[in-house]
Amino acid sequence: MLESLKKKVFEANILLPKYGLVTFTWGNVSEYDPETKLFVIKPSGVSYETMKPEDMVVMDLEGNRVEGELNPSSDTPTHLEIYKAWGDKVKGVVHTHSSYATSFAQAGRGIPCYGTTHADYFYGEIPCVRCLTKDEIEDAYEENTGHLIVNEFAAMSKDPVAVPAVLCKNHGVFAWGKDSMDAVHNSVVTEEVAKMALRCELINPDVKPAPQELQDKHYYRKHGANAYYGQKGSN
C-alpha cells in the first residue's frame, strides 16, 4: 500500500540529517494522501543510517496503524491533528529540534522577519505558541500539541500556507508544506532564518523588523496571483 509514497517519505526523512536538522533520531517527516485519507510517517526511534523505505508506517486519520511492523513516530498524533485541520492545503509535516530555531522556541520567542530571505518564505513572524498546560501535557501530550498549533493559528488569524512553520515553546519546530519535500524545504529555511535572526540581534541589539512594504514585496513576488519569481510552472 502506498509504496511510492513510502519511498518519498523515506527520502524526505533522509534529508533531515543531510541538512543538519537532526541529531540522532530527533526528527520525523510525514506525508498525507488525500485520495486514501492515509498518511505515511517515520517509525519511532529508528536510526537514519539503518532505516529503509519499507520501515515507513501507514496511518489513518483515526490514529490507527494501517500498515507497518514498527511503531510510528511518537509525534504522530501531532501530525494527525494538523492533517485533520489543514489537510486541504497541507500534505507534508516535519518536526525537528534544529538548534537555532529550537533555541528561539526554548526562549519562548517567535522569529521576527528582519530581512528578505525570511520574507520570501514566511508572511511575517514565525510564531512561538505557548507551552502546554500541566493537564495538556499529562493527558494526550502529542495530540494536544497539534490542537494547540491549529487553535493558535486560528486565534492569530494566520494562514498556514503563508506561515508554514511554528515554534512550540520549550519544545521544538514544526514545519509543513504541499508535500513532504516542501515541508523539509520549509524546515531548512526556518533554521536558516533563525540563524540569521540570532546573529542579527547580536550585531545590533536594537534591530527592528524589516519595513512592511519590503516584506510584502518579497512575499508577494513569490506567492499569490501576481507572483513573478522563478520560471512558469516552477516552485
C-alpha positions as CSV (number, residue, x, y, z in Angstrom):
1,M,0.0,0.0,0.0
2,L,1.3,3.5,-0.9
3,E,4.7,2.1,-1.9
4,S,5.7,5.1,-3.9
5,L,4.7,7.4,-1.0
6,K,6.7,5.3,1.5
7,K,9.7,5.8,-0.7
8,K,9.2,9.5,-1.0
9,V,8.7,9.9,2.8
10,F,11.8,7.8,3.5
11,E,13.8,10.1,1.1
12,A,12.4,13.2,2.8
13,N,13.4,11.9,6.2
14,I,16.9,11.1,5.0
15,L,17.2,14.8,4.0
16,L,16.9,15.9,7.7
17,P,20.4,14.7,8.7
18,K,21.8,15.8,5.3
19,Y,20.8,19.4,6.1
20,G,21.9,19.3,9.7
21,L,18.3,19.5,11.1
22,V,18.5,16.5,13.4
23,T,20.9,14.8,15.8
24,F,20.4,11.0,16.3
25,T,16.7,10.4,15.7
26,W,15.4,13.8,16.8
27,G,13.0,14.4,13.9
28,N,10.3,13.0,11.7
29,V,8.6,13.6,8.3
30,S,5.2,12.5,7.1
31,E,3.0,13.0,4.0
32,Y,-0.8,12.8,3.7
33,D,-2.5,11.2,0.7
34,P,-6.0,12.8,0.4
35,E,-7.2,10.1,-2.0
36,T,-6.9,7.4,0.6
37,K,-7.1,9.7,3.6
38,L,-4.0,7.9,4.9
39,F,-0.6,9.3,5.8
40,V,2.9,7.8,5.9
41,I,5.3,8.6,8.7
42,K,8.8,7.7,10.0
43,P,8.9,4.9,12.6
44,S,9.8,5.9,16.2
45,G,13.4,5.9,17.3
46,V,14.8,4.2,14.2
47,S,18.3,5.3,13.1
48,Y,18.6,7.2,9.8
49,E,21.6,5.0,9.0
50,T,19.6,1.8,9.1
51,M,16.1,2.9,8.1
52,K,14.6,1.6,4.9
53,P,11.6,2.7,2.8
54,E,9.6,-0.4,3.9
55,D,10.0,0.7,7.6
56,M,7.7,3.6,7.0
57,V,4.4,3.4,8.8
58,V,0.9,4.0,7.2
59,M,-1.7,5.6,9.5
60,D,-5.3,6.7,9.1
61,L,-6.9,9.8,10.4
62,E,-8.3,8.0,13.4
63,G,-4.8,7.2,14.6
64,N,-4.8,3.6,13.6
65,R,-1.8,1.9,12.2
66,V,-2.9,0.5,8.8
67,E,0.4,-0.9,7.7
68,G,3.9,-1.4,9.0
69,E,5.5,-3.6,11.6
70,L,7.2,-0.8,13.6
71,N,5.6,1.8,15.9
72,P,5.1,5.1,14.2
73,S,6.8,8.3,15.4
74,S,5.8,9.4,18.9
75,D,4.8,12.7,17.3
76,T,2.3,11.0,15.0
77,P,-0.8,12.5,16.9
78,T,0.5,16.0,16.3
79,H,0.9,15.3,12.5
80,L,-2.6,13.8,12.5
81,E,-4.2,16.8,14.1
82,I,-2.5,19.1,11.5
83,Y,-3.8,17.0,8.6
84,K,-7.3,16.8,10.1
85,A,-7.4,20.6,10.4
86,W,-5.5,21.6,7.3
87,G,-5.4,18.6,5.0
88,D,-7.0,20.6,2.2
89,K,-3.8,22.6,1.9
90,V,-1.1,20.9,4.0
91,K,0.1,17.5,2.7
92,G,3.5,17.2,4.4
93,V,4.7,17.8,8.0
94,V,8.2,17.9,9.6
95,H,9.2,18.0,13.2
96,T,12.7,18.8,14.3
97,H,14.8,20.1,17.1
98,S,17.1,22.0,14.8
99,S,19.3,24.0,17.1
100,Y,18.9,27.7,16.2
101,A,15.1,27.5,15.7
102,T,14.7,25.4,18.8
103,S,16.7,28.0,20.8
104,F,14.1,30.6,19.9
105,A,11.4,28.1,20.9
106,Q,13.1,27.4,24.3
107,A,13.3,31.2,24.8
108,G,9.6,31.4,24.1
109,R,10.2,33.8,21.2
110,G,9.0,33.9,17.6
111,I,11.4,34.6,14.8
112,P,11.0,38.2,13.6
113,C,11.2,39.0,9.9
114,Y,14.4,41.0,9.8
115,G,15.0,40.6,6.1
116,T,14.1,39.5,2.6
117,T,15.2,35.9,3.0
118,H,12.6,35.4,5.7
119,A,10.0,37.4,3.7
120,D,10.5,35.2,0.6
121,Y,9.0,32.2,2.5
122,F,7.0,33.5,5.5
123,Y,4.5,36.3,5.7
124,G,5.6,37.9,8.9
125,E,7.0,36.4,12.1
126,I,7.3,32.7,12.6
127,P,5.2,32.5,15.8
128,C,6.1,30.7,19.1
129,V,3.0,29.2,20.6
130,R,2.6,28.8,24.4
131,C,3.7,25.9,26.4
132,L,1.1,23.3,27.1
133,T,-0.6,23.3,30.5
134,K,0.1,20.6,33.1
135,D,-3.2,18.9,32.2
136,E,-2.5,19.1,28.5
137,I,1.0,17.6,29.0
138,E,-0.2,14.7,31.2
139,D,-3.2,13.8,29.0
140,A,-2.6,13.2,25.3
141,Y,0.5,15.4,25.1
142,E,1.3,14.9,21.4
143,E,-2.4,15.3,20.3
144,N,-2.7,18.4,22.4
145,T,0.4,19.8,20.7
146,G,-1.4,19.5,17.4
147,H,-4.6,21.1,18.8
148,L,-2.5,24.0,20.2
149,I,-0.8,24.7,16.9
150,V,-4.1,24.7,14.9
151,N,-6.0,26.7,17.5
152,E,-3.3,29.3,18.0
153,F,-3.1,29.8,14.2
154,A,-6.8,30.4,14.1
155,A,-6.7,32.8,17.1
156,M,-3.8,34.7,15.4
157,S,-5.7,34.7,12.0
158,K,-2.6,33.2,10.4
159,D,-2.8,31.2,7.2
160,P,-0.7,28.0,7.5
161,V,0.2,28.3,3.8
162,A,1.6,31.9,4.3
163,V,3.3,30.9,7.5
164,P,4.4,27.2,7.0
165,A,6.2,26.8,10.4
166,V,5.7,27.2,14.1
167,L,7.8,27.1,17.2
168,C,6.4,25.2,20.2
169,K,7.6,26.8,23.5
170,N,10.2,24.8,25.4
171,H,10.0,22.1,22.7
172,G,10.9,22.5,19.0
173,V,9.9,23.2,15.5
174,F,7.1,22.0,13.2
175,A,7.0,22.9,9.5
176,W,4.7,21.9,6.7
177,G,4.1,22.2,3.0
178,K,2.3,20.9,-0.1
179,D,4.1,17.6,0.3
180,S,6.9,16.1,2.4
181,M,9.7,17.5,0.3
182,D,8.2,21.0,0.5
183,A,7.8,20.6,4.3
184,V,11.5,19.7,4.6
185,H,12.4,22.7,2.4
186,N,10.4,25.0,4.8
187,S,12.1,23.4,7.8
188,V,15.5,24.1,6.3
189,V,14.6,27.7,5.7
190,T,13.2,28.1,9.2
191,E,16.5,27.0,10.7
192,E,18.4,29.4,8.3
193,V,16.3,32.4,9.2
194,A,16.6,31.6,12.9
195,K,20.4,31.6,12.5
196,M,20.3,35.0,10.7
197,A,17.9,36.5,13.3
198,L,20.1,35.5,16.2
199,R,23.2,36.8,14.5
200,C,21.4,40.0,13.5
201,E,20.4,40.6,17.1
202,L,23.9,40.0,18.3
203,I,25.3,42.5,15.8
204,N,22.5,45.1,16.5
205,P,20.5,44.5,19.7
206,D,18.2,47.4,18.7
207,V,17.3,45.8,15.3
208,K,13.7,46.2,14.2
209,P,11.7,44.0,11.7
210,A,12.1,44.8,8.0
211,P,9.6,47.5,6.7
212,Q,6.2,46.1,6.0
213,E,6.4,47.2,2.4
214,L,9.6,45.3,1.8
215,Q,8.2,42.2,3.5
216,D,5.1,42.5,1.2
217,K,7.2,42.9,-1.9
218,H,9.3,39.9,-1.3
219,Y,6.5,37.6,-0.1
220,Y,4.0,38.5,-2.9
221,R,6.6,38.5,-5.7
222,K,7.0,34.8,-4.9
223,H,3.4,33.9,-3.8
224,G,-0.1,34.7,-5.0
225,A,-1.8,35.7,-8.2
226,N,0.7,38.2,-9.4
227,A,3.9,36.3,-8.4
228,Y,6.7,36.7,-10.9
229,Y,9.7,34.9,-9.2
230,G,11.2,31.9,-11.0
231,Q,10.0,30.2,-14.2
232,K,6.5,29.4,-15.2
233,G,5.4,26.1,-13.7
234,S,8.3,26.0,-11.2
235,N,8.1,26.4,-7.4
